[in-house]
Amino acid sequence: MSTGLIHAQATVVDSTWIGGSANWNVPANWSPGNIPNNSTDSYQVIIDGNDGADSVVSLNTNAVIDNLSVTTGDTLNILNSRSLSLTTLTPSTALTNNGTINLNSSGSATRLIFGGDAAISGTGQIQLSNNAANQITTTGVLNHGSGHTIRGAGTLLNNLGGMINHGTIVADSSTTLSIAPDSRGFVNQGSLQATGSGSLTFAAGIFTNTGHTIHVGSSSQLILSAGTQLVGGTIETIEGGFTTFAATGAVLEDITLNGTIIQDTAIDTTIRNSITNNGTISLQSLGSSTDLFFTGTNPAILGSGEINLNSSSANRISGAGLVITHGADHTIRGSGAVLLNQGGMINLGTIIANQSSAMIIDPDANGFVNQGTIQATGSGGLTFGPGVFTNTDHTIEIGDGSRLYLSDHSEIIGGAINTTGTGYVRMSDDDAVLEDVTFSGILNVNNSINLQIRDGITNNGVINLQSSNTDTSLQLTGTTHMLNGTGEIVLGNNVNNRVFMNGGVITNGVSHTIRGAGNLLSNSGGMVNKGTIIGDQTNALVIDPDANEFENQGELRATGSGGITLASGIFTNSAGGIISGTSFFNASAATFTNAGVISPGTSPGNLEFQGDIDFTDSASLLIEIAGTIAGSEYDVLTVTGSGLVSLDGNLDIVLLGYTPDVDDEFTIMTTTGEITGTFDNVSSGVVFFSGGQFDVTFNSNHILLSNYSAVPEPHQWALLTSLAALAITGIRHQKIHR
């Protein structure tokens, strides 16, 4: 095709249309009477210059001219398969269009060609018919003026040049309008629109839209191709309209979205720097990886919209080794993967796992910092992959029917985890870490899993260790080893459930409970129990301290047939501590000192103690009496094994709505060994208490109460004043039954 270059001696001819509505290639329609087509001469064409009449010119041949002016009311039709080339020797006046130029392709290439840098000015429009073969191209940069409009279907630029748009470009046909710049790119400083059923396609290239808006109407779409780079500005779609991607590889840089982006299956898109999303970005994988990559400087997801990962695990967001900031008003929801071990995140917004497939958050070494809201509401739940999750002063919420899975080496630091209803937390692999966490709800540690509690936990829920014959553990690490809160750790009925540490002393808080079977401490540290520890299973609960010892300041209660075993080590039931239950304590290998309360039964009952008991001066034996049947109507402490009992402290008696007869006898302690010493408050063989007095007989292998009297002898009244301290009996009684 001719380039339209002018020879050095060419004459510039002003050619004006005078022929009304007719064809271009008739000489008589022009003044002077030559068909405008550069050769020996070059032509500046005016259609038609006559303000009194509207002309319609049909370009039925291929023509090359210098520049073109179409006046108001006049029309140039470039017919199917024809082309008009403008040499643009004067770029600023290449095309002045105040009328209408129609490119009327019906299938063959129909072109308006600019030979270099050029400008389109005027208040008219170029109308491209509903056919993809219409083309407007340039070999330079085309400046589209502020009052001018290009609309219809076809291709602008065709990868041959660039464009600066100050005017209006409208895709309003059922066939797409494609803008395809070369390396000089496309700069929008005007208006870009897709309306009706029209679609606007950006081909590969750089589209700079800073400070301006691309409007996508209802039933319309903006299509971004592989290699499209859209920089700055806003995409605004009306309900029913949307932005989508023709292939993998589009880039959105620092854009604002008001509306909808649909990212189909197997499409990968890059967000460079940040996006302000006030609409919806929907990733719609059907099984193939569908990725949203964040790159650039300080990547951020801002705005009040949402990214919807829908229900496929193959929908993914990642950060290319960077830290993504997720803004305060923005939401990410669905399943799929966030970070993919390719970046970190600071979450100031809301992340919701609401699908039947799990959402996994999987940071790399940059970690994940939650300063917003994390929720799991769908049955697939939420999975934390390996990595550090900092949750200080914030809450992870697991709804009814949902779950949080912690992977191998997931570390949650600080904050709270709350589950409601049937929602729960579960370890999906070994060595997850909870550091200084407050927990409410249900946490299940499955068979063979080890969960680390670093620097203590405030547990207001239930932590279940669920061994089925393989070691299943809570391992306390860090610098402090506190089990606080009002909840409980439940060791299921298996000897392989363990709570242990790497040296030091665990404190079981005042309102916290440990119950079940298995092993506490495993010779790995000591414990101060200020709460409640209950052996309530058919297998034993073994307490096995190292040289740091075990001190009970709360309650140890044995109710299951497996009892509680105090393994080798030093055990002290301190003043204020309570030993109780209806099963047994096996302390045959332990060194046991009782400075607190031993209270057989649970109103009332028989408690067996295997081993030796040393009662100190602050100790007491609390016996409840509700009848004459040993072990069911009154308390009995049965000491077996070596059975050496050294008495000191007090004997406390509580009558539970029962008044004994004078000839009733109560054997309150038996031993297979020997009893030495007496209780401090047994004077001359008599114990006084708020309900009366008993004679106390200390035999070598049992203690007997007899000769009950409701009213003490007169000479003993003075002694009653010294018994005010026995008010502690009521307090101890409350402890037993709390």
MARKEVO-286033 format. One line per field, with one value per residue (C-alpha): residue in one letter; x, y, z negated. Coordinates in nm, 2 decimals. Layout:
N
type a  ...
xx X  ...
yy Y  ...
zz Z  ...
This chain:
738
type m  s  t  g  l  i  h  a  q  a  t  v  v  d  s  t  w  i  g  g  s  a  n  w  n  v  p  a  n  w  s  p  g  n  i  p  n  n  s  t  d  s  y  q  v  i  i  d  g  n  d  g  a  d  s  v  v  s  l  n  t  n  a  v  i  d  n  l  s  v  t  t  g  d  t  l  n  i  l  n  s  r  s  l  s  l  t  t  l  t  p  s  t  a  l  t  n  n  g  t  i  n  l  n  s  s  g  s  a  t  r  l  i  f  g  g  d  a  a  i  s  g  t  g  q  i  q  l  s  n  n  a  a  n  q  i  t  t  t  g  v  l  n  h  g  s  g  h  t  i  r  g  a  g  t  l  l  n  n  l  g  g  m  i  n  h  g  t  i  v  a  d  s  s  t  t  l  s  i  a  p  d  s  r  g  f  v  n  q  g  s  l  q  a  t  g  s  g  s  l  t  f  a  a  g  i  f  t  n  t  g  h  t  i  h  v  g  s  s  s  q  l  i  l  s  a  g  t  q  l  v  g  g  t  i  e  t  i  e  g  g  f  t  t  f  a  a  t  g  a  v  l  e  d  i  t  l  n  g  t  i  i  q  d  t  a  i  d  t  t  i  r  n  s  i  t  n  n  g  t  i  s  l  q  s  l  g  s  s  t  d  l  f  f  t  g  t  n  p  a  i  l  g  s  g  e  i  n  l  n  s  s  s  a  n  r  i  s  g  a  g  l  v  i  t  h  g  a  d  h  t  i  r  g  s  g  a  v  l  l  n  q  g  g  m  i  n  l  g  t  i  i  a  n  q  s  s  a  m  i  i  d  p  d  a  n  g  f  v  n  q  g  t  i  q  a  t  g  s  g  g  l  t  f  g  p  g  v  f  t  n  t  d  h  t  i  e  i  g  d  g  s  r  l  y  l  s  d  h  s  e  i  i  g  g  a  i  n  t  t  g  t  g  y  v  r  m  s  d  d  d  a  v  l  e  d  v  t  f  s  g  i  l  n  v  n  n  s  i  n  l  q  i  r  d  g  i  t  n  n  g  v  i  n  l  q  s  s  n  t  d  t  s  l  q  l  t  g  t  t  h  m  l  n  g  t  g  e  i  v  l  g  n  n  v  n  n  r  v  f  m  n  g  g  v  i  t  n  g  v  s  h  t  i  r  g  a  g  n  l  l  s  n  s  g  g  m  v  n  k  g  t  i  i  g  d  q  t  n  a  l  v  i  d  p  d  a  n  e  f  e  n  q  g  e  l  r  a  t  g  s  g  g  i  t  l  a  s  g  i  f  t  n  s  a  g  g  i  i  s  g  t  s  f  f  n  a  s  a  a  t  f  t  n  a  g  v  i  s  p  g  t  s  p  g  n  l  e  f  q  g  d  i  d  f  t  d  s  a  s  l  l  i  e  i  a  g  t  i  a  g  s  e  y  d  v  l  t  v  t  g  s  g  l  v  s  l  d  g  n  l  d  i  v  l  l  g  y  t  p  d  v  d  d  e  f  t  i  m  t  t  t  g  e  i  t  g  t  f  d  n  v  s  s  g  v  v  f  f  s  g  g  q  f  d  v  t  f  n  s  n  h  i  l  l  s  n  y  s  a  v  p  e  p  h  q  w  a  l  l  t  s  l  a  a  l  a  i  t  g  i  r  h  q  k  i  h  r
xx 0.00  0.12  0.27  0.15  0.49  0.52  0.80  1.00  0.85  0.48  0.22  -0.02  -0.37  -0.68  -0.95  -1.31  -1.62  -1.89  -2.09  -2.36  -2.41  -2.19  -1.88  -1.52  -1.37  -1.57  -1.35  -1.65  -1.74  -1.43  -1.29  -1.05  -1.17  -0.92  -0.98  -0.78  -0.51  -0.15  0.09  0.25  0.04  -0.07  -0.42  -0.57  -0.94  -1.25  -1.60  -1.77  -1.73  -2.09  -2.28  -2.61  -2.61  -2.52  -2.31  -2.25  -1.93  -1.87  -1.50  -1.53  -1.15  -0.83  -0.70  -0.40  -0.42  -0.24  -0.52  -0.90  -1.16  -1.53  -1.76  -2.07  -2.36  -2.14  -2.06  -1.77  -1.85  -1.54  -1.69  -1.61  -1.25  -1.15  -0.89  -0.82  -0.46  -0.36  0.01  0.00  0.26  0.10  0.01  -0.20  -0.45  -0.44  -0.81  -1.06  -1.40  -1.71  -1.93  -1.94  -1.69  -1.83  -1.61  -1.85  -1.68  -1.89  -1.61  -1.31  -1.04  -1.17  -0.92  -0.85  -0.47  -0.25  0.10  0.27  0.21  -0.14  -0.43  -0.81  -0.99  -1.34  -1.68  -1.78  -1.76  -1.60  -1.86  -1.73  -1.98  -2.06  -1.76  -1.42  -1.25  -1.28  -0.94  -0.80  -0.42  -0.12  0.25  0.31  0.10  -0.26  -0.39  -0.77  -0.92  -1.14  -1.46  -1.44  -1.60  -1.50  -1.76  -1.86  -1.66  -1.33  -0.97  -0.79  -0.41  -0.37  -0.03  0.11  0.12  0.01  -0.28  -0.36  -0.73  -0.88  -1.21  -1.47  -1.43  -1.75  -1.78  -2.15  -2.19  -2.23  -1.89  -1.60  -1.40  -1.03  -0.76  -0.42  -0.13  0.23  0.51  0.41  0.09  -0.25  -0.31  -0.66  -0.73  -1.09  -1.37  -1.37  -1.71  -1.86  -2.24  -2.54  -2.42  -2.08  -1.75  -1.43  -1.11  -0.76  -0.50  -0.14  0.02  0.03  -0.29  -0.24  -0.57  -0.44  -0.71  -0.98  -1.26  -1.34  -1.72  -1.87  -2.25  -2.51  -2.48  -2.14  -1.79  -1.43  -1.19  -0.83  -0.59  -0.26  0.00  -0.25  -0.11  -0.38  -0.22  -0.41  -0.76  -1.09  -1.29  -1.66  -1.92  -2.29  -2.49  -2.48  -2.16  -1.82  -1.45  -1.30  -0.98  -0.93  -0.62  -0.35  -0.11  -0.30  -0.17  -0.37  -0.15  -0.28  -0.64  -0.97  -1.25  -1.61  -1.81  -1.73  -1.42  -1.48  -1.16  -1.24  -1.08  -0.71  -0.66  -0.38  -0.38  -0.12  -0.20  0.10  0.14  -0.22  -0.59  -0.88  -1.16  -1.50  -1.68  -1.63  -1.34  -1.47  -1.22  -1.41  -1.18  -1.34  -1.04  -0.74  -0.52  -0.67  -0.43  -0.43  -0.06  0.05  0.38  0.54  0.60  0.39  0.12  -0.22  -0.59  -0.79  -1.15  -1.49  -1.54  -1.45  -1.25  -1.46  -1.26  -1.59  -1.59  -1.28  -0.95  -0.77  -0.86  -0.55  -0.40  -0.03  0.23  0.55  0.75  0.61  0.38  0.03  -0.18  -0.54  -0.74  -0.97  -1.30  -1.22  -1.33  -1.17  -1.42  -1.46  -1.22  -0.89  -0.55  -0.43  -0.05  0.04  0.37  0.47  0.43  0.30  -0.01  -0.12  -0.50  -0.68  -1.00  -1.22  -1.14  -1.42  -1.40  -1.76  -1.75  -1.77  -1.40  -1.14  -0.97  -0.60  -0.39  -0.03  0.23  0.60  0.87  0.70  0.42  0.06  -0.05  -0.42  -0.54  -0.89  -1.14  -1.10  -1.40  -1.48  -1.85  -1.85  -1.83  -1.49  -1.35  -1.02  -0.67  -0.36  -0.05  0.30  0.40  0.37  0.02  0.03  -0.32  -0.24  -0.55  -0.77  -1.00  -1.03  -1.40  -1.50  -1.88  -2.12  -2.05  -1.71  -1.35  -1.00  -0.72  -0.37  -0.09  0.26  0.44  0.15  0.22  -0.06  0.07  -0.16  -0.52  -0.82  -0.97  -1.34  -1.55  -1.93  -2.18  -2.02  -1.73  -1.39  -1.01  -0.81  -0.45  -0.41  -0.04  0.23  0.39  0.14  0.21  -0.03  0.16  -0.01  -0.35  -0.70  -0.92  -1.30  -1.47  -1.35  -1.00  -0.93  -0.57  -0.60  -0.42  -0.04  -0.04  0.17  0.05  0.28  0.16  0.42  0.42  0.09  -0.27  -0.60  -0.83  -1.20  -1.31  -1.23  -0.90  -0.95  -0.65  -0.77  -0.51  -0.60  -0.27  -0.01  0.15  -0.08  0.05  0.02  0.38  0.43  0.73  0.86  0.94  0.61  0.39  0.05  -0.28  -0.53  -0.90  -1.22  -1.20  -1.06  -0.81  -0.97  -0.74  -0.95  -0.94  -0.60  -0.26  -0.09  -0.24  0.02  0.08  0.45  0.72  1.09  1.18  1.04  0.71  0.36  0.09  -0.26  -0.47  -0.73  -1.04  -0.88  -0.94  -0.74  -0.93  -0.91  -0.64  -0.28  0.03  0.09  0.45  0.61  0.91  0.97  0.90  0.70  0.36  0.18  -0.19  -0.42  -0.72  -0.87  -0.72  -0.96  -0.88  -1.22  -1.15  -1.10  -0.73  -0.51  -0.41  -0.04  0.13  0.50  0.71  1.08  1.30  1.08  0.82  0.44  0.25  -0.13  -0.29  -0.62  -0.80  -0.69  -1.00  -1.00  -1.34  -1.27  -1.18  -0.83  -0.77  -0.47  -0.11  0.15  0.46  0.81  0.88  0.79  0.42  0.29  -0.07  -0.02  -0.23  -0.55  -0.51  -0.76  -0.73  -1.07  -1.27  -1.42  -1.15  -0.79  -0.45  -0.15  0.14  0.34  0.64  0.60  0.71  0.38  0.33  -0.02  -0.03  -0.38  -0.72  -0.78  -1.16  -1.27  -1.57  -1.78  -2.05  -1.97  -1.76  -1.45  -1.11  -0.82  -0.47  -0.19  0.13  0.24  0.07  0.25  0.00  0.17  0.05  -0.16  -0.33  -0.67  -0.89  -1.24  -1.51  -1.87  -2.14  -2.49  -2.55  -2.39  -2.28  -1.91  -1.81  -2.16  -2.32  -2.00  -1.65  -1.37  -1.00  -0.85  -0.47  -0.31  0.03  0.30  0.03  0.23  0.02  0.18  -0.09  -0.08  -0.32  -0.69  -0.98  -1.28  -1.63  -1.94  -2.29  -2.49  -2.84  -2.79  -2.78  -2.59  -2.71  -2.48  -2.40  -2.32  -1.96  -1.77  -1.44  -1.31  -0.96  -0.81  -0.46  -0.26  0.03  0.05  -0.10  0.12  0.05  -0.28  -0.48  -0.41  -0.78  -0.85  -0.82  -0.83  -0.97  -1.26  -1.31  -1.54  -1.72  -2.01  -2.26  -2.14  -1.86  -1.72  -1.49  -1.19  -1.00  -0.66  -0.57  -0.26  -0.45  -0.77  -0.94  -1.29  -1.55  -1.80  -2.02  -2.17  -2.30  -2.48  -2.40  -2.05  -2.01  -2.02  -1.65  -1.57  -1.77  -1.45  -1.29  -1.56  -1.43  -1.10  -1.29  -1.39  -1.12  -1.34  -1.54  -1.29  -1.49  -1.77  -1.52  -1.35  -1.69  -1.77  -1.44  -1.52  -1.85  -1.77
yy 0.00  0.35  0.54  0.87  1.04  1.36  1.42  1.73  1.93  1.82  2.09  2.11  2.13  2.23  2.00  2.08  1.86  2.02  1.71  1.66  1.30  1.09  0.88  1.00  0.88  1.12  1.43  1.65  1.62  1.81  2.16  2.17  1.88  1.62  1.31  1.37  1.10  1.20  1.14  1.43  1.66  1.63  1.71  1.88  1.78  1.96  1.81  2.02  2.37  2.46  2.54  2.54  2.18  1.84  1.61  1.24  1.12  0.75  0.65  0.38  0.36  0.37  0.72  0.89  1.26  1.50  1.60  1.60  1.84  1.73  2.01  2.01  1.80  1.63  1.26  1.05  0.68  0.46  0.16  -0.20  -0.30  0.07  0.27  0.64  0.73  1.07  1.15  1.39  1.63  1.88  1.66  1.91  1.94  1.58  1.53  1.80  1.63  1.83  1.59  1.21  0.96  0.60  0.30  0.05  -0.28  -0.58  -0.83  -0.69  -0.46  -0.11  0.15  0.51  0.53  0.81  0.81  0.93  1.16  1.31  1.48  1.43  1.75  1.88  1.80  1.52  1.14  0.85  0.57  0.21  -0.04  -0.35  -0.54  -0.64  -0.55  -0.17  -0.02  0.32  0.31  0.53  0.48  0.75  0.88  0.98  1.27  1.23  1.57  1.66  1.73  1.43  1.09  0.75  0.47  0.13  -0.19  -0.28  -0.20  0.12  0.13  -0.24  -0.25  0.01  0.32  0.49  0.72  1.01  1.02  1.36  1.29  1.01  0.65  0.44  0.06  0.03  -0.25  -0.62  -0.68  -0.57  -0.25  -0.33  -0.08  -0.23  0.01  -0.07  0.02  0.39  0.29  0.44  0.74  0.82  1.18  1.17  0.93  0.55  0.38  0.04  0.07  -0.13  -0.48  -0.35  -0.48  -0.28  -0.48  -0.37  -0.57  -0.61  -0.27  0.00  0.19  0.49  0.61  0.82  1.06  0.93  0.67  0.39  0.34  0.00  0.00  -0.25  -0.56  -0.43  -0.55  -0.44  -0.72  -0.72  -0.93  -1.10  -0.83  -0.55  -0.31  -0.07  0.20  0.43  0.58  0.41  0.13  0.18  -0.08  -0.05  -0.35  -0.62  -0.48  -0.62  -0.63  -0.96  -1.11  -1.27  -1.46  -1.48  -1.20  -0.87  -0.61  -0.36  -0.09  0.15  0.14  0.20  -0.04  0.06  -0.24  -0.60  -0.79  -1.15  -1.36  -1.69  -2.03  -2.07  -1.69  -1.52  -1.15  -0.92  -0.63  -0.40  -0.17  -0.13  -0.16  0.04  -0.21  -0.07  -0.34  -0.72  -0.91  -1.27  -1.55  -1.83  -2.14  -2.46  -2.66  -2.49  -2.25  -1.90  -1.65  -1.29  -1.19  -0.88  -0.71  -0.37  -0.13  -0.15  -0.37  -0.30  -0.40  -0.09  0.02  -0.10  -0.39  -0.76  -1.03  -1.34  -1.66  -1.86  -2.23  -2.37  -2.44  -2.33  -1.97  -1.80  -1.47  -1.44  -1.17  -1.26  -1.24  -0.90  -0.80  -0.71  -0.47  -0.56  -0.24  -0.17  -0.17  -0.44  -0.81  -1.13  -1.42  -1.77  -2.07  -2.11  -1.99  -1.66  -1.59  -1.94  -1.93  -1.64  -1.33  -1.19  -0.99  -0.72  -0.77  -0.46  -0.57  -0.88  -1.23  -1.48  -1.85  -1.92  -2.21  -2.59  -2.60  -2.46  -2.13  -2.16  -1.86  -1.96  -1.69  -1.72  -1.59  -1.24  -1.38  -1.28  -1.00  -0.97  -0.63  -0.68  -0.96  -1.33  -1.55  -1.91  -1.97  -2.23  -2.60  -2.61  -2.39  -2.20  -2.34  -2.17  -2.30  -2.31  -1.96  -1.69  -1.55  -1.24  -1.18  -0.95  -0.78  -0.93  -1.22  -1.52  -1.63  -1.98  -2.01  -2.29  -2.58  -2.44  -2.50  -2.37  -2.61  -2.54  -2.70  -2.81  -2.51  -2.28  -2.02  -1.80  -1.53  -1.34  -1.24  -1.46  -1.76  -1.81  -2.10  -2.12  -2.41  -2.71  -2.50  -2.61  -2.57  -2.88  -2.96  -3.10  -3.17  -3.18  -2.89  -2.60  -2.33  -2.11  -1.83  -1.62  -1.69  -1.66  -1.95  -2.00  -2.29  -2.64  -2.73  -3.09  -3.23  -3.55  -3.87  -3.84  -3.46  -3.24  -2.89  -2.63  -2.38  -2.11  -1.86  -1.99  -1.98  -1.84  -2.13  -2.05  -2.34  -2.71  -2.85  -3.22  -3.45  -3.75  -4.02  -4.36  -4.52  -4.28  -4.00  -3.70  -3.40  -3.04  -2.92  -2.61  -2.40  -2.05  -1.85  -1.87  -2.18  -2.06  -2.25  -1.98  -1.92  -2.10  -2.38  -2.73  -2.96  -3.30  -3.59  -3.87  -4.22  -4.31  -4.34  -4.17  -3.83  -3.60  -3.26  -3.19  -2.93  -2.88  -2.80  -2.54  -2.53  -2.53  -2.33  -2.46  -2.15  -2.11  -2.16  -2.40  -2.78  -3.07  -3.40  -3.75  -4.01  -4.00  -3.83  -3.49  -3.37  -3.69  -3.62  -3.30  -3.04  -2.94  -2.81  -2.58  -2.67  -2.39  -2.51  -2.86  -3.19  -3.48  -3.84  -3.95  -4.23  -4.61  -4.55  -4.38  -4.01  -4.02  -3.71  -3.74  -3.44  -3.41  -3.26  -2.94  -3.13  -3.11  -2.88  -2.89  -2.56  -2.64  -2.97  -3.32  -3.54  -3.91  -4.03  -4.27  -4.63  -4.57  -4.32  -4.08  -4.21  -3.99  -4.12  -4.10  -3.75  -3.51  -3.42  -3.17  -3.10  -2.75  -2.56  -2.48  -2.77  -3.05  -3.43  -3.58  -3.84  -4.18  -4.37  -4.40  -4.22  -4.44  -4.27  -4.59  -4.46  -4.10  -3.89  -3.74  -3.47  -3.35  -2.99  -2.94  -3.12  -3.48  -3.52  -3.87  -3.90  -3.65  -3.63  -3.88  -4.18  -4.39  -4.27  -4.52  -4.39  -4.63  -4.54  -4.33  -4.01  -3.76  -3.51  -3.18  -2.93  -2.74  -3.05  -3.18  -3.49  -3.38  -3.64  -3.60  -3.82  -3.87  -4.23  -4.54  -4.72  -4.68  -4.54  -4.44  -4.27  -4.15  -4.08  -4.34  -4.29  -4.63  -4.63  -4.93  -5.04  -4.97  -4.76  -4.56  -4.27  -4.00  -3.78  -3.41  -3.12  -3.14  -3.38  -3.20  -3.35  -3.23  -3.38  -3.37  -3.34  -3.65  -3.70  -4.01  -4.23  -4.26  -4.62  -4.56  -4.61  -4.48  -4.63  -4.32  -4.44  -4.78  -4.87  -5.18  -5.03  -4.83  -4.51  -4.30  -3.96  -3.79  -3.49  -3.17  -3.09  -3.43  -3.36  -3.65  -3.87  -3.64  -3.42  -3.13  -2.98  -2.75  -3.05  -3.20  -3.43  -3.78  -4.00  -4.08  -4.40  -4.43  -4.78  -4.90  -4.96  -4.76  -4.46  -4.50  -4.24  -4.33  -4.21  -3.92  -3.64  -3.34  -3.12  -3.11  -3.16  -2.82  -2.83  -2.84  -2.53  -2.32  -2.53  -2.44  -2.09  -2.22  -2.41  -2.10  -2.19  -2.49  -2.25  -2.34  -2.67  -2.49  -2.32  -2.66  -2.82  -2.56  -2.63  -3.00  -2.93  -2.64
zz 0.00  0.07  -0.22  -0.08  -0.08  0.13  0.38  0.31  0.60  0.53  0.53  0.24  0.37  0.17  0.29  0.19  0.24  0.44  0.56  0.29  0.22  0.45  0.49  0.42  0.75  0.97  1.07  1.13  0.76  0.67  0.71  0.88  1.09  0.98  0.77  0.44  0.43  0.37  0.65  0.84  0.63  0.27  0.14  -0.15  -0.13  -0.26  -0.27  -0.18  -0.30  -0.20  -0.52  -0.34  -0.22  -0.38  -0.17  -0.18  -0.03  0.04  0.06  0.32  0.39  0.19  0.14  0.00  -0.10  -0.33  -0.56  -0.58  -0.71  -0.74  -0.82  -1.03  -0.88  -0.62  -0.61  -0.47  -0.42  -0.39  -0.21  -0.28  -0.20  -0.12  -0.30  -0.34  -0.43  -0.58  -0.54  -0.84  -0.70  -0.93  -1.23  -1.42  -1.13  -1.00  -1.06  -1.15  -1.18  -1.27  -1.08  -1.06  -0.92  -0.88  -0.84  -0.68  -0.68  -0.61  -0.66  -0.47  -0.62  -0.61  -0.72  -0.83  -0.83  -0.97  -0.84  -1.16  -1.46  -1.40  -1.56  -1.53  -1.62  -1.59  -1.74  -1.51  -1.53  -1.36  -1.35  -1.31  -1.18  -1.38  -1.23  -1.36  -1.03  -1.08  -1.16  -1.27  -1.27  -1.29  -1.26  -1.52  -1.82  -1.74  -1.95  -1.98  -2.06  -2.35  -2.15  -1.92  -1.94  -1.81  -1.85  -1.72  -1.66  -1.51  -1.61  -1.71  -1.65  -1.55  -1.73  -1.49  -1.70  -2.02  -2.12  -2.36  -2.40  -2.51  -2.35  -2.38  -2.27  -2.29  -2.23  -2.17  -1.92  -1.98  -1.82  -2.03  -1.99  -2.05  -2.13  -2.05  -2.09  -2.02  -2.27  -2.27  -2.46  -2.51  -2.74  -2.84  -2.94  -2.82  -2.83  -2.75  -2.75  -2.68  -2.65  -2.54  -2.45  -2.36  -2.47  -2.49  -2.46  -2.56  -2.38  -2.49  -2.58  -2.84  -2.90  -3.13  -3.28  -3.57  -3.70  -3.46  -3.44  -3.21  -3.22  -3.16  -3.13  -3.20  -2.98  -2.86  -2.94  -2.94  -2.83  -2.93  -2.72  -2.79  -2.83  -2.90  -3.16  -3.29  -3.50  -3.73  -3.72  -3.77  -3.62  -3.69  -3.59  -3.63  -3.75  -3.48  -3.33  -3.42  -3.35  -3.25  -3.11  -2.77  -2.88  -3.15  -3.20  -3.24  -3.49  -3.70  -3.85  -4.11  -3.99  -4.15  -4.08  -4.12  -4.00  -3.91  -3.78  -3.68  -3.65  -3.48  -3.54  -3.46  -3.42  -3.61  -3.68  -3.84  -4.07  -4.07  -4.38  -4.50  -4.40  -4.56  -4.52  -4.59  -4.40  -4.36  -4.21  -4.16  -4.09  -3.92  -3.90  -3.77  -3.90  -3.73  -3.92  -3.90  -4.05  -4.16  -4.20  -4.39  -4.29  -4.30  -4.58  -4.90  -4.76  -4.91  -4.87  -4.96  -4.93  -5.06  -4.82  -4.83  -4.66  -4.63  -4.60  -4.57  -4.63  -4.45  -4.62  -4.30  -4.34  -4.49  -4.60  -4.65  -4.71  -4.52  -4.84  -4.94  -5.23  -5.12  -5.32  -5.33  -5.40  -5.69  -5.49  -5.24  -5.25  -5.12  -5.12  -4.99  -4.98  -4.79  -4.90  -5.04  -5.00  -4.88  -5.08  -4.85  -5.07  -5.39  -5.48  -5.73  -5.76  -5.86  -5.70  -5.70  -5.58  -5.58  -5.49  -5.40  -5.16  -5.18  -5.07  -5.30  -5.27  -5.35  -5.46  -5.40  -5.45  -5.38  -5.63  -5.61  -5.83  -5.87  -6.10  -6.19  -6.30  -6.16  -6.15  -6.06  -6.05  -5.94  -5.87  -5.60  -5.65  -5.48  -5.74  -5.75  -5.74  -5.87  -5.68  -5.83  -5.93  -6.20  -6.26  -6.49  -6.63  -6.92  -7.07  -6.79  -6.75  -6.52  -6.51  -6.42  -6.36  -6.42  -6.19  -6.08  -6.19  -6.20  -6.10  -6.22  -6.00  -6.09  -6.24  -6.23  -6.50  -6.64  -6.86  -7.10  -7.07  -7.10  -6.92  -6.97  -6.85  -6.88  -6.86  -6.68  -6.55  -6.66  -6.61  -6.51  -6.44  -6.09  -6.15  -6.42  -6.61  -6.57  -6.83  -7.03  -7.20  -7.47  -7.32  -7.48  -7.37  -7.40  -7.25  -7.14  -7.04  -6.93  -6.93  -6.72  -6.77  -6.73  -6.72  -6.94  -7.01  -7.16  -7.41  -7.43  -7.72  -7.85  -7.75  -7.88  -7.82  -7.86  -7.65  -7.61  -7.48  -7.39  -7.36  -7.15  -7.15  -7.01  -7.13  -6.99  -7.18  -7.17  -7.35  -7.48  -7.51  -7.72  -7.60  -7.64  -7.95  -8.13  -8.16  -8.28  -8.22  -8.30  -8.23  -8.33  -8.08  -8.09  -7.92  -7.86  -7.82  -7.67  -7.81  -7.67  -7.85  -7.56  -7.61  -7.76  -7.90  -7.93  -7.90  -7.85  -8.21  -8.45  -8.63  -8.50  -8.69  -8.65  -8.72  -9.00  -8.77  -8.52  -8.51  -8.37  -8.36  -8.20  -8.16  -8.04  -8.18  -8.33  -8.31  -8.19  -8.41  -8.21  -8.47  -8.78  -8.85  -9.09  -9.07  -9.18  -8.99  -8.96  -8.83  -8.79  -8.71  -8.58  -8.34  -8.34  -8.27  -8.52  -8.52  -8.60  -8.74  -8.69  -8.79  -8.76  -9.04  -9.02  -9.22  -9.22  -9.46  -9.49  -9.60  -9.44  -9.42  -9.31  -9.26  -9.17  -9.05  -8.76  -8.81  -8.68  -8.96  -8.98  -9.00  -9.17  -9.01  -9.16  -9.28  -9.56  -9.60  -9.84  -9.91  -10.05  -10.30  -10.11  -9.87  -9.86  -9.79  -9.72  -9.53  -9.53  -9.35  -9.45  -9.45  -9.39  -9.56  -9.63  -9.44  -9.55  -9.85  -9.96  -10.22  -10.32  -10.45  -10.32  -10.32  -10.24  -10.18  -10.09  -9.86  -9.68  -9.96  -10.09  -9.97  -10.00  -9.88  -9.86  -9.90  -9.80  -9.98  -10.28  -10.41  -10.62  -10.77  -10.87  -11.14  -10.88  -10.74  -10.80  -10.73  -10.64  -10.70  -10.60  -10.77  -10.64  -10.77  -10.90  -10.58  -10.52  -10.19  -10.08  -10.38  -10.55  -10.42  -10.46  -10.38  -10.30  -10.30  -10.13  -10.02  -10.27  -10.44  -10.69  -10.82  -11.03  -11.19  -11.27  -11.21  -11.25  -11.21  -11.07  -11.09  -10.90  -10.96  -10.64  -10.79  -11.00  -11.38  -11.48  -11.77  -12.07  -11.99  -11.62  -11.52  -11.22  -11.10  -10.91  -10.82  -10.77  -10.67  -10.57  -10.75  -11.07  -11.21  -11.43  -11.60  -11.66  -11.53  -11.72  -11.78  -11.94  -12.31  -12.56  -12.29  -12.19  -11.88  -11.90  -11.60  -11.52  -11.53  -11.86  -11.96  -11.90  -12.09  -11.87  -11.90  -11.73  -11.66  -11.49  -11.16  -11.18  -11.34  -11.50  -11.58  -11.85  -12.14  -11.96  -12.18  -12.04  -12.35  -12.51  -12.89  -13.09  -13.18  -12.81  -12.70  -12.74  -12.48  -12.22  -12.19  -12.06  -11.80  -11.60  -11.36  -11.26  -11.05  -10.79  -10.77  -10.59  -10.35  -10.28  -10.23  -9.96  -9.79  -9.78  -9.61  -9.39
